[in-house]
């Protein structure tokens, strides 16, 4: 989990790896991509194992290995070139005053790439001497007391509609000057590793790939929100359901609005009691989304029937988060990759039966068409000049249907009961510990984002991110 509080001598920064699918049937040189994916996957396994082992007779690829290689052939990541350092890196930058790491990450990625994004699972963190910025050294020796701490996230592009919907929650974001970023490239993962200028950036890419193997590309988000600080019961003469949030709670609710915007939830739900509805009101007002009341999540309903509250959340997970696997276009892209990898593997095993298709059979202008000539957007097989990705970009079209996120506001006792069930879904003990087992479970006005994937044994939580509003 990313810590927002660091010593004064640490400069905080944030960024991420924006990724996108290459639309099915739009990939050029599929054989070459399959070969690169095969080599990359083998090298990645060896890097994780620590001890290189060469096998004369390799066993057939498992279904999981084929699927992993397929994703490598069908996915592109976004890199930026910094003329000041003449290097290729991930989009990132320093936190502004009164800004969270998450908001800095989406702001910097959009500033440097021109693409509005929503955050996915966290990738990792790196730290290095501040005066080593731009230098090609993993462990730079220096006497400086200032270090730079960078937090990274996976991030997927938003459609124009989704970006417009959430724009008031995250604020106006302007493009970086050409003197800061003069080129943006979308490349496959194997080529990204070759192009990256710094070892620490390659480490982050390796962690990104580890996330892919966990199923992160198929993850949807359930964001659990605890209502803002409300009027004390002993000072309230009305019904408990009508007890409102106090000014401090309203400030936290307004600030949380910006944190929620980093994930761009498409649906909102809440206990119908006033303090919960008021907590989501700023985000609902800014985005135009409606808040769906869920009576099972009130304190009284939970006290009477705790299981009904869990069944309500379980239904959200099943229907909203896992009701459909990733969008059909993304599935088709993976299927195309599976076909390419399988055929390539077969040709390796049976070279006498090799029958290569025309490598130029499948092609597209993967970067779309633009109106200006400020930035070159390119893939491994094609390039076009544009100052930002256009509506006709097939890869961006895929992202319009991409990750789904829902935010649900509830009360402290209900959160405790829900956490009890969610802990059994966590993929690791460290994740389980993040779902606190003791009251109050989380502070008022805070939230926790759960990234859930479909597993053979049911829903599985692969990442948890706790959010606190930045009130000043």
Number of C-alpha atoms within 10 A of each C-alpha: 15 15 9 13 9 10 8 9 12 17 17 23 24 26 29 32 26 27 24 26 26 28 24 20 15 19 26 21 17 26 18 14 26 25 18 19 26 23 13 18 19 14 13 15 13 14 12 11 10 9 9 12 8 8 7 6 6 8 7 11 13 9 10 10 17 22 20 22 27 25 26 26 31 29 21 25 22 26 26 23 22 21 14 11 12 13 17 22 22 27 27 24 21 18 21 12 6 8 16 22 23 29 23 23 31 28 28 26 31 23 20 26 27 19 24 24 27 27 24 27 24 23 21 18 19 15 16 20 19 17 15 17 14 16 13 13 14 13 12 13 10 12 8 11 10 16 18 18 18 23 25 27 23 24 27 26 25 23 20 15 10 18 19 12 17 26 18 16 23 20 12 8 15 12 18 16 10 14 9 15 21 19 20 24 22 25 23 25 25 19 18 23 18 9 15 19 20 18 14 19 18 18 16 21 23 18 17 23 19 16 18 17 15 15 17 22 21 21 28 27 27 24 24 24 31 28 32 30 22 20 16 12 11 6 8 13 9 9 9 16 15 13 19 23 24 15 13 14 21 22 20 24 29 23 21 26 24 25 24 27 25 22 26 27 22 16 16 21 22 29 25 21 23 17 29 30 25 22 30 28 21 19 28 19 14 16 21 12 16 15 21 14 18 18 17 23 29 22 21 15 16 19 13 12 13 18 15 15 24 22 13 15 21 17 14 17 20 14 11 17 26 21 12 11 15 19 15 13 20 26 16 16 24 25 17 22 30 23 17 22 29 19 17 22 18 14 15 13 13 10 11 8 10 13 9 10 11 11 13 12 13 14 15 19 18 26 25 21 19 19 10 11 12 14 20 18 28 21 21 17 16 16 18 18 18 19 20 22 22 17 14 14 18 21 26 27 21 22 20 16 15 24 26 19 24 22 23 26 30 24 22 18 19 24 24 19 16 21 20 16 13 19 20 14 18 23 16 14 10 11 18 19 11 18 21 15 15 8 11 14 16 20 15 21 28 21 24 20 23 25 25 26 23 20 10 6 7 10 21 22 25 20 26 23 17 18 23 18 21 16 13 7
